[in-house]
């Protein structure tokens, strides 16, 4: 009896791919959650200033920002959080399963802190003026610490998704070896810096509505200083972060990211710095519409490219550099009793061992070769690439429009079979499956009308015999 791969059904999303469904939801969630964490520290620092300098008028701003936060961050965050869980579960069930097996108690701890955070923000907002200032200040600092703790715990998991950074975790399977990975501290510093910057930008939306000119100017300058500090810290953390990336991530950064990413992020950095410098110098020039526009610029042209880049440079892995984005286990992990799927795929193929492949496609013939090729493409490639020419990362364009199955199969036989491209998964498919996949991809390049299966198969077989005769 043929051994079966422990794979789940493939969730195929036309044009954008399943990974980008999670990416889009995740970007919205990051904006909401990082604003919340940054605002928590803004509240703590600003309320400390209010308490020490006896400026109760600053508390009105904290109350307004807190009410705004309840709607902007906690409602949006509460919706997109479960959305992320749904998306990652159906897009990469083995990936999220691996993360749960490693970090179930870390996630449990994060939910404890999140509960404290949610209770804290409600108590903070509605107890202003109802309890003594010193007690309220302690409450605010508790909220800030709990809020940042949720970020810290999630960053450990996100950083492991990039890579453990050493061999220890593969041998021990320890949660601590996974959590305190090479990328952790730099990643934590980078996200902490961003939370300061985005909280400063969003805070300007409320600061511009303060009626007292002196209070408005003082708060705006405070926000500007916080934002500038976040930007400078972010640059330092980014330089450190890059040094902690695995080789495949650096290669993707240098060769595969769209050319507009780096200039766009640099332009947003400069524009944000100018914005904060201007509002620090002339705080009364800040208008609510301007603050809203600046927040939009940071979200659309800063956060989205950054999150897209981070998701891209992790490829071909989805977690720990042992689970490919297509759910395949790519290496042994003795510490978790995990064995690589690649030897079974090389020996038996995907069609014979994938539990959800239709029975009619388990044995290839001229009548089902194109359909089998489509199944292979969607199982092995669709998590990162679209089958449509106008989608994200269209697979056809990666072959530069080649419509000759022999040319495509040559790439499958060489680079992908042997895994010589760092940012692509090793795909040791048996030769009949490589032929079927090449045939389907050639049909996509030819406008969606593949060459007759029998004709192409005969041509490839003939060429192989001719090369053998030589």
N, C-alpha and C positions, 0 to 999 in steps of 0.2 A: 504493500500500500504506500502511495506517495505521501511524503510528509507535507503538511500544510503550513503555509506562512501565517503568522498571527496578525494578519492585516484586516482592516475595517473597510467598509465601502468608501469609495472616493467621492467626495463632494465636489462636483464640477460646477463652477460658476463661470458662465460665458463672459468673455471680454476682459474682466478684471481679475479673475482667479480667486480662489477661496482665501488665500493669504491676505489679499487686499481688502476683503470684507472685514476681517479682523483688524487690519491696519487702519482703515477709515474710522471704525468704531473706537479703536484704541487711541487715535489721535485726539478725538473729541474728549475722550475720558482723561487723557493726560492733561489737556488744557484745563479741564474742570478740577481735577485732583491736585495739580501743581499750584493752581491759583489758591486752592483751599489751604494747602500746606504753607505756602508763602504768606498768605493773609494771616494765618495763625501766628506766625512769628512777627508779622507787622503789628498785630494786635498786642502781643506781649511786650514788644519794644516800645510801642507808642503809649500803652497804658502805664508802663514803668515810668516813662517821661511825664505823663500826666500826674502820677502819684507823687513823684519826687519833686516836681516843680509846682505842684498844686494848681494844675490846669484842668479842672473838670470839664471845660468846654471841649476838650479833645475826645471825651467819651461819647459825645453825640455822633462824631464821625465813625467811631468803632461800632456803635449801634447800627448806623445806616449801612456800613460795609457788611456787618454781620447778617443783616436781613437780606441784603443782596446776595451774600454768599449762600444762604440757605436755598435760594432759588437757583442761582447760577451753577454752583458747584455740587450741592448735595442732591438736588433733584436730577440734574443732568448726569452727575456721577453715579447716582443710584440706578439710573436707567441703562447707561452705557456699561457699567460694571458687569451685570448679568449678561449684557449683550456680548461682551468680550468672552465670557465663559462659554456661551453658546457657540460663538464663532470658532474659538480655538478647539472646542470639543469635536465639532463636526469637520473642521478643516484638517486637524492633525491629532486624532484621538490617541495615538501612541506617544506623540510628543507630550501632550498634556498629562497623559498617564504616567510617563516617566518623571515629570515634574512633581506630580502628586506623591509618587512613591518616595521621592527625595525630600520633599518639603511640606508634607502634610501638617506637621506641628508648627512649622514656620507660618503657614497660612492660618492655622488656628490662632496663633499669637497675634497675627496681623488683624484678625477679626476682633479680638479682644480690644486692641488699641483703637480699632475703627469704631467700636461701640462707645468707648470712652470719648472719642473725638466727636461723634454725633451728639451724644448727650451734652458734651462740653459746649458745643457751639450754640445749642438751644439755651443752655443755662447762662452762658456768657451774654447772649443778646438780651434775654428777658429779665436778668437779674441786675442789670445796670441801674444804679440808683436805689435798689431795693435791699442790698446788703452793704456792709461797710467796705470802703475802697480796698483795704488791705486783703480782706478775704476774697474779693472779686479779682484782685491781681493774682493771687495764688491760683484761682480757678482758671484764669486766662493762660498762665504759664503751664498749667497741667494740660490744657487743651493744645497748646503749641507743641509740647513734648510728645504727647500721644499722636498728634497729627504727623510730626516728623518721623516717629517710630514706624508708622505705617509705610512711609516712603522707604525707610531704611530696609525694612524686611522684604518689600517687593523688589527693591534693587538687587538684593542678594540673589533672588530667583532669576531676574532678568539678566544679570551678569553671567550666571551659570549657563543660561541659554546661549550666550556667546561662546563660552568655553570654560572648562575648569582651570586651565592655565598650567596644569602639571599632571603627572600620572597618578598622584596619590588617590584621587577619588575613584579612578577606575579599579584600583586594587582594594580599597577599603569600603567603598560605597557609603562613606560617612556623610551625614548631613552637613557637618562642620566643614569638611573638605570641599563639599560642593558650594556651600554658602560663602565662605571666605576664599573666593577664587581670585585669580590674578587681576581681574577686571573690576572687582567690587568697589574698592575705595575711590578709584578715579571716577567710576560711574556715579557713585553716591555724591561725590563732590560736584560733578557736572550737573546733576539734576537739582541739587540744593541751590546751586548758582542760578539755574533757570527759574526756580520757584521764587527767588527774590525778585528777579527781573519782571516776571509776568505778574506777580502780586503788585509791584510798583506801577505797572502799566494799567492794570484793571482798576487799581485803587484811584487812579486819576479820574476815572469816570464819576466816582462819588465825590472826590475832592472838589471838582469843578462846580458842584452844586451847593457848596457851603456858602452861606450868606455873609458871615462875618469875614471881612477881608483879611484880618490878621490871622485868624484860624485857618482860613483857606491857604494863605501863603505859607504858614508854618507846616501844615500837613503836606502840601505839594512839594516843598523842599525836602521834607523827610522821605517822601516817596521817591523823589529823584535820587537822593543819596543811596537809598536802598537799592534802586535799580542799577545805578552806576557800579556799586559794590558787587552786585550780582553779575554784571557783564564782565568786569575785570577778573573776578573769581572764575567765571565760566571759561574765559580764554586760557587761563592757567590750567584748569581742570581738563580742558579739551586736549591740550598738548600732552598732558600725562595720560589721558584716556587712549589716545592713538598709540602710545607706546605699549599699552597693555593688550592690544588686539592680536589675534592669531594671524598667521601668514595669509590664509585665504581671505580674511577680511581686509587686510591691507591691499592685497592684489585687486579685489573688487573695487576698493576706493580709488585706486590708481587707474584702472582700465575699464570698469564696467558701469560706473555711475554716470547718469546724464551730465553733459558738460555744464549745464546751467546751475547745478546744485551748489558748487563751491562759490561762484560769484554771487548767487542769490543770498546764501547764508551770510557772506561777508557784507553785502549791501544792507541786509537787515540789521546786522550787528552795528554797522556805522550809523544807520538811520536811528536806531534805538538809542545809541550813545548820544547823538546830537539832540534827540528828543528830551532825554533826561537832563542833559547839560542846559538846554534852553529853559526847561521848566524850573530848574534849580536857580537859574539866573533871573528869569522873569516869570515867577509863579502865577501872576495874575493873567498872563497871556493864555494859560491853559483853559481850553473850552471843552465841554463834554463831548462834542462831536469829534474833536481832535483826538481825545483820549480813546474813544471808541474805535476810530480809524487806526490808531497806533496798535491797539490790541488786536485788531483784525489783521494788520500787516504781520505782526509777530506770529499769529496763529497760522495764517495761510502761507506766508512766504518764509517763515522761520521754523515753526514747529513741524508742519507737514513734511517739508523736505528732510528735516533732521530725522524724524521718525521713519520716514521711508528709507533713508540711507541706512539707519541702524538695522532695520529689518533686512535690507538687501545684503549688507556686508556679512551677515551671519551665514549666508548660503554657502554650501548646499545643506547646511544643518538647520534643524529647528531647536535642538536642545543638546547641550553638552558635547558637541562634536561626536556624537555616537548615533543620533537619530536623524536621518535625512528628512528633508521637508516632505518627501513622498511617503513617509512612515517607515521606510526600510531601516532596520538596525544595521549600521555600517561597521561596527567593530564589537569585539567581545568586551564585556564589563564584568570581570570575575567578582568584584565586590557586590554586585547585584544579581549574580547568577544569570546574566544576560549573554546570549550568544548571537553572533553576527548572522544576518540573513543571507549575506552575499554568497557563501559556498553553496547553499541550497538553490539559490537563483541560478548560479552558474551551472549547476549540475542538472536541474530539472526545469528551469525557466519559471516565469511568472504565471503564464497561462495555466500551467498544470498544478501550481501550488497556491495560487490566490483563491481564497475560499468563496469569493463573490464573482468570479468569472463564470459566465454562462457555460454549461457543459458542451454546447455546440462549438465553442471556441478553444476547448482544451487541446484538441488535435488539429493542427493546421492543414489546410488543403487549399486548392486554387479558388474554391468558392467562398472561403471565409477569411482569406488573408488580409484584405483591406479592413474589414470590420475588426479583426484581431489587432491589427496595427493601431486602429483608433483607440481600442481599449488600452493597449500598452502605453500609448502616448498620454492618455488621460490619467492612468494610474501612476506612471513614472514621471511625467513632466508637468501636468496641469496645475500643480500647486504653485509653481513659479512662473509658468509660461501660459499664454492664451493660445488657443488653436485658431483664433480669428486674426486676420491680418491687421485689423484696426484696434486690437485690444492692447493691454499692457504686456510688455515683453513678449510680443508675438514670436512663436517658435519658428515660423517660416523665415523671419528676418535674421534669425541666428544662423541660418544656412545660406544667407544672402540670396534668397530666391531660387536656390538650386532645385531643379525639377527632375534631376537624374537620380533614380534610386541608388545607383552604384556609387555616386559621389557621397550621398548622405550615409550610405552604409559604411563607406570607408571611414567616416568619422566615428560612427558607432563601433566599428570593429577596432579602431585604434584608441583614440583619446578616451572615450567613455567606457569601453570594455576594460581598459587597463587603469583608468582613473588618473590620467596624467594632467588634467585640468583642475587646479585646486578648488575653484569655485563651482565646479559641476560634480554631481555625485558619480561615483563609480557604478556603472550599470553593466555587469557581466552577463548580459542576456545570451542564451544559446543562439547559434547562427540563424536558425529558422525564424526566431522572434526578431532578431535584428533585421532580417530581410522584410518581414511584415511591417515593422515600424518604419523602415526606410521607404517602403512602398506607399504607406499612408501619408508620410510627410512630403513625399514627392508630389502626391496628388494635391495637397494643400498649396504647394508652391505653384502648381500648374493651374490654379484658379478653382480648386476644389473638385476637379474631375480627374481622379487617378487613372494612370495607365492600366490597361487590363492586367489583372493579377497574374494570369498564366503567362502572358507575354513577358512581363517584367521578370517573373521568377525564372523563366527559361533563359532570359538574357543574362541574368546574374549567375545562374548555374553554369552556363556556357563559358562566360568569362572566367569563372573560377577554375573550370577544367582546363581552359587554354593556358592560364597562368601556371597551373600545375604541370602541364606538358612541357612548358618552357624551363 
